[in-house]
């Protein structure tokens, strides 16, 4: 089922931290994570919430479980608008502290994590990323494209009207971000019907995929959708969108915003639509955002961020641009 990829926990009240840890423990258990790793996850959560309490007044913790083709992992993302760090690499060394403690926090989180990254700017805040795999991750071949989604449901809801899904074969990767009209269960139903149609459509063309989805979700409230494909051999992005899913392709020195067609998939779409293509040599990054994310995103505000895991960039955009009044989605894809 397509739903939120992450659950958001507000981490500004110390009395709530034990409940956060218990809830993350429960979700990780239900996600099939090895009990020994969950015990280590508990320690990481304790350190993250402690740091958020010490250094930020508005800390947030995002947690998601990813099936990862049978090798599940938990992703934790700590976000704050605190003072930031002058030298993040030094702060990850054991014994270094700014609050007269033993200084084992960031160092222990790094040791317990299979993936650990920290991005910080003075006066802006800090993002900490930790991934804990159920079993040691096995990397046979590096993927051609790395995808990092953050989908969070509207505060007060229990399911997301936004949804992200993808399919891949030996020739291409194709991904979709959809936003069902409104929010809540009916919007989630529209997105899942769209995802089901997306998965069974056999051809590559994003435009034809949208047409197929349109015919299959007419009994739902409809959705706005953007579909992007990447051909491994041709090294070309191909994209089509209907409605206000923002799509941007960018590289080291340039970017291009894709123009979507007006309409609502499932209700009314243009008779004439065309796939749009972008060369991966010029644009090795893709960003997709639902309208729960404010526009006018300037990635230049995040110096050196492309040297980090793409989840860090997705988190930074979520941190600075989430509206909090709707379902919120950011997807970053990077060509290796």
N, C-alpha and C positions, 0 to 999 in steps of 0.2 A: 504494500500500500504506500502511495506517495503522501507524505505528510511533512511536518517540520523536521529538519535535520538536527536542530539543536533546541534544547530547552534553556530558557533564560532564568537565572537565579539572581535576585538582588542581594548584594553582599555588603550591606551597610549597617547591619544590626547583629552584634556578636551573639545575642541570645538565639538567633536563627541559624547559626552556623552548623550546629549538630543536626538540625533537620535537613539542611542542604546535603550534608555528608550521607545521611541515611537514605535520602531520596536518590542520590547519585549511585550509592551502593546497590539499591534495589533495581534501578534501571540497568546498571551494568550486569547484574546477576541475570535478569530476564533476557539480556542481550547475548548470553552465552559466554561471558568472560570468565576465564579461569579464576577460581576462588583465591589462589595465591596472588594473582595480579590485582584482584579487587582490594586485597589488604594493602597493597602498595598504593593503589589508587586512593584509598582512604587517607593515606599520609600526604599525598600530593594535594588533595582537596583541603586538608587541614592547613597546609602551608599556604596555599593560594588565598583562602579566606582570611587567614591571619594577616598576610601582607596587605590585602585589600582594606582590612580594618585599620591597619597602622598608617597607611600612606594615602588613603583616598576616602572621600566622603560619599562617593557615589559609585562604588565598585559593582561590577557585574561579572557573573560567571556563566559561560555558555558550555553546555555539555551535550554531546551527541554520541550515539553508538552506530558504527558503520559495519555492515556485514562483510564487505571487502572480499567477496568471492569465497566465503567460507573461512576466512582468517580475520575474525572480527577484532575491532579495536575501539577504544573510547578516546574521544577527542575532548580535551578541556581547554577553554580559552578564557583567560582572565583579562578583563578590560577595566582600565581606570583612567580618570582625568586628573591624576595626582601630579606631583611636581616633576616626575620623570627622573631619569638617571643620567649623570654625566658620563659614566663609563660602565655600561651594562656588562661587558665581558668581565671586568674586575669584580663586579658585584656577584657574579656566579661562582666565585671562588670561595671555598669554605673558610670561615673565620672572618669574612668581611661583612660588616654590618653598619648601618647608619642609625640604629636605634638601641645601641648598647646591649644587644642580645648576643648569643653565641655565633650568629652569622652562618648557620647551617641551612637556612631556608631554601634559597635558590639552588645551592649546590646539591642538596638532597633531592629536590624535585628533578634536577637534571639527571642524576644517577638512576632514579626510579623510572624515568621515562624512556621509551624507545625513540621518541622524537621530542626534542625540547628546543624551543627558540624564544628569544626575548627581543622585543623591539621597543625602543623608548626614545622620547624627545623631551628635552627640558621645557617645562611649561605646558606640555601637551598631554603627557601621561605615558602609560606603559601597557603593552600587550604581551602576555605570556602564553605560549602554546605548548601543550603537553599531549602526547599520544601514548597510550598504553595498549599494547596488543595482548590478546589472550594467550598467544604463543609467540615466541620470537619471530619477527617478520622475516619471510623468505623472499628475497628479491632475485628472481631468475633473470629477468631482463627489465630494464628501465622502460616505463611507458613512453610512447611518443608524445602524449599529452597528459599533463597533470590537471585534474579538476578538483576544485575546492569550493563546495557550496556552503553557504550559511542561510538557512531558512528558519525563521522564528515566527511563531504565530502571534497574533495581536494580543496584547495584555488583556487578560480576562477570558480569553477563549481556551479551548482544550484541544483544538485541531487547527490546521493551517489551510487557508484558502489559496496559498501559493504552493507550488510543487515543482521539484526538479527531478528529471530522470534522464537516462542516456542509454544508448545501445552501441555496440561496436562489433566489428568483424575484422578480417585480415586486411580489408581495403580502406575502411573509413570508421570514424567515430561520429556519432550524431547525438546531440544533446538538446534538451528542451527545458525552458523555464516558462511556466504557465501561472496565471493569476485568475482564479475564478471570481466572477463578479460578486462583490461584497466580501463577506468573511464568514467563518463558522462552518458547520457541517455541510450545508448545501454548496458552498463554494468549494469545499474539499471534495465533494462528490463530483462536481464538474471537472476538477483537475484530475481526479483519478480516472474518470471516463476518457479524458483526453490522453492520459498516460497509457491506458490500455490500447487505445487506437494507435498511438505513436509506436508502441512496441510491436504491433502485428503488421504495420505497413511495411512492405518488403523493399521499397525503392529508396534511393538516396535523397532525391530532391526535397529540400525544406518546403518549397512552395506546394508541391504535390502532397507532401505529408500534411500540411495545414488543411488542404482541401479535403483530404481523407478524414481528418479529425473533425472538421466542420460537419461533415455528413453523419458522423457517429455520435455527436454530443448535442443534437438538436433538442433532446428532451430534458436537458439540464439548463441551468441559468446562463451557461456560456462562460467563455474565458478569453482573456487576451494572452497571446502566445508568441514566443520567439523561438525559432529552431535554427541551430547552427550545426553544420557538418564540417568535418575536416578530413580531406583525402590525404593519406599518408604518402603516397607516391608523388602526386602532383604538388603537394605542400601548398594547398589552397583552402581557405575558409569559404564556405558557401552558406548564405544566411537568408532568412525571410522572417518577417514578423507582421502580426496584425495586432494593433492596440498599443498601449503604453508600457510595454516592456522595453527598457532602455538597453541598447546594445552598443558597445564601443570596442573597436579593435585598435590596439596600440602597440608601439614598439619603443625603442630607446629614445627616439627624438620626434615621433609624430603619432597622431591618432586620427581615427575617423569614426564618427557616429553614424550608425546605420539608420536610415529613414524607414520607419515602419508604415504599413498601410493602415488607413482608418477602418474600423469595424470591430465586430465581436465574433469570435469563432463560435459556431453553433447557432448564430442568429443572422448575421449579415457580414459577408466578406466581399471584396472587390471581384468582379468578373475577370479582371486582368491583373495578374501578379507575376513577378519575375524573381528568380534567385539573384542575389547579389554576391559578388566574389571579391575576396581580399587576399593578396599574396602574403603567405606566412613569413617570407623573407623580410617584408616591411613591417608586418604586424604579428608579433609572436605571442601577444596576449589578447585574451577576450574577457570582457566584463559584461555581465548581464545583471540588471537590477529591476525588481518590480517597483510599482509606484509607492510602496512603503518606504522607499529610500529616496531622499531628496536628490534632485538633479544638481547640475553645476559641480560635479565632482572634479577636483583638480588633483591628480595623482602626483603632481610635482610637489605637493605639500608633504610628501612622505619620502625624504631623501634616502637613497640606498635600499628602499624596501623591496625592490625586485630581486635583491640578493637573498631574500628570505623565502621560506615556504609561501606559496600563494595564499594560504589561509591567513597569513599575517596581513596581507593587503585587503582581503575580504573583511577581516575584522576591523581594520582601520576605517574602511568605508562605512561599515555598520556603526562603528563607534561615533563617527562624526555626522552621519547623514540619516540614521534611522528616525522615522517620524514618530514611532510609538503609538500611532493611532490606527494602524492597519497591520496586516501581515507584512513581514519584511524579508526580502531575499536579496542576496548578493552571491553571484557565482563568478569565480575567477578560473579561467583555463589558461595554461601556459604550455607552449610547445617546447619540448626539450631540445 
